[in-house]
Amino acid sequence: MYNNFSSFDDLVNKGINYLKETGRTGSSVDKHRWTWRQIEEFMNKSSYESLSRGISEFIKDKYGTKKVRELSHYQKTCIRQALCLAQFEETGQMPARLEIVPKEKVVFNGEVGIRMAEFIAYKGSMRLHQKTLRSYQYYLFLLNKYLNENGINEVSHLSPLILLHYVSGLLPQAAGAKHLAVAVIRSFLQYLYNQNLTRVDISITIPHDNYKNQPHLPSIYSKEEVESILKTEDRSTCTGKRNYAILLLAVRLGIRASDIRCLQFENINWAESLLSFVQQKTKVQIVLPLPSDLGESLVDYLKYGRPASECNCVFVEHIYPYNGLKEKAVSGIASKAIQKSEIQIGNRKHGSHALRHTLANFLLEQKISLPIISEILGHKNVQSSMNYLRIDIGHLRQCALEVPDIPENFYTQKGGAFYE
């Protein structure tokens, strides 16, 4: 099954070495390894004549019959990593970038297309971010393509009717994308009018929607999953002692990654078992209790794991000259631990902030009031903490009201004419 590889372990190890040799980051390597181990676990349950067949069944089992556009970014990444392993087994190489669906080349045709290109260049001169310009380009390309298919190539042929017809059927399953696309189209039509390319401002005929961007539900983990995450750290090693203490700070006190990274010795009051520091994000001082298990993990690290360093930060890199942790180190440590555990992540975030959300959920389950949760998490106001109410499913169920029965005369009113 493995061609030039003696076993699945050999295939994975050589695949990891290949990724490192091609300059992939440690985080990218860890994510590939995690996905490949998931494939190994799946394939051990059945026998397949080839790895590619096993990977195909793995993807089918994990994501069913979902279309690519229905998959999250995380799910698409997992599929790419799986396909990279299959290609490596066959050819000994992996693509630098693997597109699941080839992207259609963006080309603007006709007079309308020329004006669209001019409009995008005009927006570029206003120093819009490249990502924003790519959105303008993509949504106008879709409009240009639709107009060409309907024989409309000139600006003078644009009409409110054709534009309304296009907008009404645009991206029905993606309200946020449709909201952005309509705003881009409206802006383009205003540009045409301001440049005296249309006699009237057609943009006023494009309807405004009432779309409101709702933030995603915070990712949380159960107590059993948190225990599995903590168990991934080998506390017999210096690095394991450090990482374990970092994870406890995130899940027991909900401290932000930036504050964990910058935590200094003077912030720890051992006599009173308190942590006191100025938050990096809000610049507001916060005082938190130091739980016994967290205090013990810090002592264990400082006495038996932390290398001698002139850095005043509690946590340092374990590579000479033992400087403070880099900006994304704490999130990377949490992400690696979560991926190492045997829990099913699914669509959930897997960084240190997810552990902070998890603490908020634990507090809500214990019926802690919002003002206290706000203080613990270091929010400037209670309004920020109210976002977590959406994950408190138990209490939300208590707010549900019974649906009243509909009286029979409702259906028979006016002789039942409305319901024939």
C-alpha positions in Angstrom: 0.0 0.0 0.0 2.8 2.4 0.9 5.0 2.0 -2.2 8.5 3.0 -1.0 7.4 3.3 2.6 7.6 0.4 5.1 4.6 1.5 7.2 2.1 4.3 7.7 4.4 5.7 10.5 7.3 5.7 8.0 5.1 7.5 5.4 4.0 10.1 8.0 7.6 10.7 9.3 9.0 11.1 5.8 6.1 13.4 5.0 6.9 15.5 8.0 10.5 15.7 7.0 9.5 16.8 3.5 7.4 19.6 4.9 10.2 20.8 7.1 12.7 20.7 4.2 10.3 22.8 2.0 10.2 25.5 4.7 6.8 24.8 6.3 6.3 26.4 9.8 6.1 24.3 12.9 2.4 25.1 13.2 1.7 23.9 9.7 3.7 20.7 10.2 1.7 19.9 13.4 -1.6 20.4 11.6 -0.6 18.1 8.8 0.5 15.5 11.4 -2.8 15.7 13.3 -4.8 15.2 10.1 -2.7 12.3 9.0 -3.0 10.5 12.3 -6.8 10.9 12.0 -6.5 9.1 8.6 -4.4 6.4 10.2 -7.0 5.8 13.0 -9.8 5.7 10.4 -7.9 3.2 8.1 -7.1 0.9 11.0 -10.8 0.2 11.4 -11.1 -1.3 7.9 -8.7 -2.6 5.1 -8.3 -0.7 1.9 -6.4 -1.8 -1.3 -4.7 1.6 -1.5 -4.0 4.7 0.5 -5.9 6.9 -1.9 -8.9 4.7 -1.5 -8.7 4.9 2.2 -8.3 8.7 2.1 -11.3 9.0 -0.2 -13.4 7.0 2.3 -12.0 9.1 5.2 -13.2 12.3 3.5 -16.5 10.8 2.6 -17.0 9.6 6.2 -16.0 12.9 7.8 -17.8 15.4 5.5 -20.5 13.3 3.8 -21.9 14.7 0.6 -21.2 18.4 1.4 -20.3 20.6 -1.5 -17.0 22.4 -1.4 -18.8 25.8 -0.9 -20.5 24.4 2.2 -17.3 23.5 3.9 -15.6 25.7 6.4 -12.0 26.9 5.9 -10.8 24.4 8.5 -12.5 21.5 6.7 -11.1 22.5 3.4 -7.6 22.6 5.0 -8.0 19.1 6.4 -9.0 17.8 2.9 -5.9 19.5 1.4 -3.7 17.9 4.0 -5.2 14.5 3.3 -4.7 14.9 -0.4 -1.1 16.0 0.1 -0.4 12.7 1.9 -1.9 10.7 -1.0 0.2 12.5 -3.5 3.3 12.2 -1.4 2.8 8.4 -1.2 2.5 8.2 -5.0 5.1 10.7 -6.1 7.3 11.5 -3.1 6.3 15.2 -3.4 3.6 17.5 -2.2 2.2 20.6 -4.0 3.2 23.9 -2.6 -0.5 24.9 -2.9 -3.4 22.6 -3.6 -6.7 24.1 -4.9 -9.6 21.8 -4.3 -11.6 23.7 -7.0 -9.7 25.6 -9.7 -10.5 29.3 -9.6 -12.1 30.9 -12.6 -9.8 33.5 -14.2 -11.1 37.0 -13.6 -11.5 38.8 -17.0 -13.6 41.9 -17.6 -15.2 42.0 -21.0 -17.1 44.7 -23.0 -17.5 48.4 -22.3 -19.0 47.6 -18.9 -16.0 45.4 -18.1 -13.7 48.3 -19.0 -15.5 50.7 -16.7 -15.4 48.1 -13.9 -11.6 47.8 -14.3 -11.4 51.6 -14.2 -13.5 51.7 -11.1 -11.3 49.2 -9.3 -8.2 51.2 -10.3 -9.9 54.3 -8.9 -10.6 52.5 -5.6 -6.9 51.4 -5.6 -5.8 55.0 -5.9 -7.8 55.7 -2.6 -5.4 53.2 -0.9 -8.0 50.5 -0.2 -6.5 47.3 1.2 -5.6 44.7 -1.4 -8.1 42.2 0.2 -10.9 44.8 -0.2 -9.9 45.4 -3.8 -10.0 41.6 -4.5 -13.6 41.6 -3.2 -14.5 44.4 -5.5 -12.9 42.6 -8.4 -14.6 39.3 -7.7 -18.1 40.6 -7.2 -17.9 42.9 -10.2 -16.6 40.0 -12.3 -19.7 37.9 -11.4 -21.9 40.8 -12.5 -19.9 41.4 -15.7 -20.2 37.7 -16.5 -24.0 37.8 -15.9 -24.4 40.8 -18.1 -22.4 39.3 -20.9 -24.5 36.1 -20.8 -27.6 38.4 -21.2 -26.1 40.3 -24.1 -25.4 43.5 -22.2 -22.0 44.8 -23.0 -22.5 48.6 -23.0 -23.2 50.9 -20.1 -26.1 52.5 -21.9 -27.9 49.2 -21.9 -27.9 48.9 -18.1 -31.4 49.0 -16.7 -32.9 48.8 -13.2 -34.9 45.7 -14.2 -31.8 43.6 -15.2 -29.9 44.7 -12.1 -32.8 43.9 -9.8 -33.2 40.5 -11.4 -29.5 39.8 -10.8 -29.4 41.0 -7.2 -32.5 39.1 -6.3 -30.9 35.7 -7.1 -27.4 36.6 -5.9 -25.8 34.3 -3.3 -29.0 33.1 -1.7 -27.1 30.9 0.9 -24.6 33.5 2.0 -26.3 36.6 3.4 -23.1 38.3 4.4 -21.5 37.8 1.0 -24.6 39.1 -0.7 -24.7 42.2 1.5 -21.1 42.9 0.5 -21.7 42.2 -3.2 -24.7 44.5 -3.3 -22.7 47.3 -1.7 -20.0 46.9 -4.3 -22.5 47.0 -7.1 -24.2 50.0 -5.7 -20.8 51.8 -5.4 -19.9 51.0 -9.0 -23.2 52.4 -10.3 -22.7 55.6 -8.3 -19.3 55.8 -9.9 -20.8 55.6 -13.4 -23.2 58.4 -12.6 -20.5 60.6 -11.0 -18.5 60.1 -14.2 -21.5 61.2 -16.3 -21.5 57.7 -17.9 -25.2 57.3 -17.1 -28.0 59.9 -17.3 -29.6 58.8 -14.0 -28.2 57.3 -10.8 -29.3 53.7 -11.2 -27.7 52.8 -7.8 -30.9 54.1 -6.0 -32.8 51.2 -7.5 -30.7 48.6 -5.8 -32.5 47.6 -2.6 -30.9 47.8 0.8 -31.1 44.7 2.9 -31.4 44.5 6.7 -28.4 42.2 7.1 -26.7 42.4 10.5 -23.4 40.7 11.0 -23.8 38.3 13.9 -20.5 37.2 15.6 -19.7 33.5 15.6 -20.5 31.5 18.7 -17.4 31.3 20.9 -15.7 27.9 20.7 -15.8 26.0 24.0 -14.6 22.7 25.3 -16.1 20.4 28.0 -14.4 19.6 31.3 -13.5 16.1 30.0 -12.0 17.6 26.9 -10.0 20.2 28.9 -8.6 17.3 31.0 -7.6 15.5 27.8 -5.9 18.7 26.5 -3.9 19.2 29.7 -2.8 15.5 29.7 -1.0 16.1 26.4 1.8 17.9 28.1 4.7 15.7 29.4 5.4 17.3 32.8 8.6 15.4 33.3 10.2 17.7 30.7 11.1 21.4 31.1 9.0 22.4 28.1 6.1 20.3 29.3 6.2 22.0 32.7 6.1 25.4 31.0 3.3 24.6 28.6 1.2 23.0 31.3 1.4 26.2 33.4 0.5 28.3 30.4 -2.6 26.1 29.6 -3.7 26.4 33.2 -3.5 30.1 33.2 -5.7 30.2 30.1 -8.3 27.7 31.3 -8.4 28.4 35.0 -8.2 32.2 34.9 -9.1 33.0 31.3 -6.0 35.2 30.9 -5.4 36.4 27.3 -2.4 35.1 25.4 -0.7 38.5 25.3 -0.9 38.8 29.1 0.4 35.2 29.7 3.4 35.9 27.4 4.2 39.2 29.2 3.6 37.9 32.8 6.5 38.9 35.0 7.7 37.8 38.4 6.6 41.0 40.1 3.0 40.2 39.0 2.9 37.2 41.3 2.1 37.8 45.0 3.0 34.5 46.5 2.1 35.6 50.1 -1.5 36.4 49.2 -1.9 33.9 46.3 -2.7 36.7 43.8 -1.9 37.7 40.3 -1.9 41.4 39.5 -1.0 42.9 36.2 -2.0 45.6 33.6 -3.7 44.0 30.7 -2.0 44.5 27.3 -5.3 44.9 25.5 -7.3 47.2 27.8 -4.4 48.8 29.7 -6.5 48.2 32.9 -5.1 46.6 35.9 -6.6 43.3 37.0 -6.2 41.2 40.2 -7.0 37.5 40.1 -6.8 34.8 42.8 -4.0 32.2 42.3 -5.6 28.7 42.6 -3.5 26.1 44.3 -3.1 23.8 41.3 -2.0 26.7 39.1 0.4 28.0 41.8 2.0 24.5 42.1 2.5 24.3 38.4 4.2 27.7 38.4 6.5 26.6 41.2 7.3 23.3 39.4 8.2 25.2 36.3 10.2 28.0 38.0 12.2 25.6 40.2 12.7 22.6 37.9 12.0 23.7 34.3 12.8 27.3 33.6 16.4 27.9 32.3 18.5 30.6 33.9 17.7 33.8 32.0 18.1 37.5 32.4 14.5 38.0 31.0 12.1 39.2 33.7 9.2 37.3 32.0 8.0 34.2 33.8 7.8 32.2 30.6 10.8 32.1 28.2 11.9 30.2 25.2 13.9 27.0 25.9 16.5 27.8 23.3 19.5 29.9 24.0 19.7 32.9 24.8 16.3 32.1 26.5 14.4 35.3 25.6 10.8 35.9 26.3 8.2 34.1 24.2 7.3 35.3 20.7 4.0 37.0 20.0 2.0 33.9 18.9 3.8 31.4 21.1 1.0 31.0 23.7 -1.7 30.5 21.0 0.6 28.0 19.3 1.1 26.0 22.5 -2.6 25.8 23.1 -3.4 24.9 19.5 -0.8 22.1 19.5 -2.1 20.7 22.8 -5.7 20.7 21.5 -4.7 19.0 18.3 -2.6 16.4 20.1 -5.5 15.4 22.3 -8.0 12.8 21.1 -11.0 15.1 21.1 -12.9 15.9 17.9 -12.4 19.6 17.2 -14.8 19.9 14.4 -15.5 23.5 13.4 -14.3 24.9 16.8 -11.4 27.2 17.2 -8.3 25.6 18.8 -6.2 28.4 20.2 -5.7 29.9 23.7 -8.7 32.2 23.2 -11.0 29.1 23.0 -9.8 28.1 26.5 -10.7 31.6 27.7 -14.2 31.1 26.3 -14.3 27.7 28.0 -13.7 29.3 31.4 -16.6 31.8 30.7 -18.9 28.8 30.0 -17.8 27.0 33.2 -18.6 30.2 35.2 -22.1 30.5 33.6 -22.8 26.9 34.4 -22.0 27.7 38.0 -24.5 30.5 37.9 -21.9 33.2 38.4 -23.3 36.7 37.6 -22.2 38.6 34.5 -20.5 41.4 36.5 -18.3 38.9 38.2 -17.5 37.1 35.0 -16.7 40.5 33.4 -14.2 41.2 36.2 -12.5 37.8 36.0 -12.1 38.1 32.2 -10.9 41.7 32.4 -13.6 43.2 30.2 -14.1 47.0 30.2 -17.8 46.6 30.6 -20.5 43.9 31.2 -21.7 44.3 27.6 -18.6 42.4 26.3 -19.4 39.5 28.6 -23.0 39.3 27.4 -21.7 37.7 24.2 -21.1 34.5 26.3 -24.8 34.3 27.1 -25.4 32.7 23.7 -23.4 29.6 24.7 -25.2 29.0 28.0 -27.7 26.5 26.4 -29.0 25.3 29.8 -30.2 28.7 30.9 -31.4 29.6 27.4 -33.7 26.6 27.4 -35.3 28.0 30.6 -36.2 31.1 28.7 -38.1 29.2 26.0 -41.9 29.7 25.9 -44.5 27.2 25.0 -46.0 27.7 21.5 -49.7 28.4 22.1 -52.3 26.2 20.4 -54.0 27.7 17.4 -57.8 27.8 17.8 -59.8 25.9 15.2 -61.7 29.0 14.2 -58.5 30.5 12.9 -58.5 28.0 9.9 -62.3 28.3 9.3 -62.4 32.1 9.3 -64.1 33.6 6.2 -65.2 30.1 5.3 -61.6 28.7 5.2 -61.0 30.6 1.9 -57.3 31.3 2.9 -56.5 27.6 3.4 -58.2 25.8 0.5 
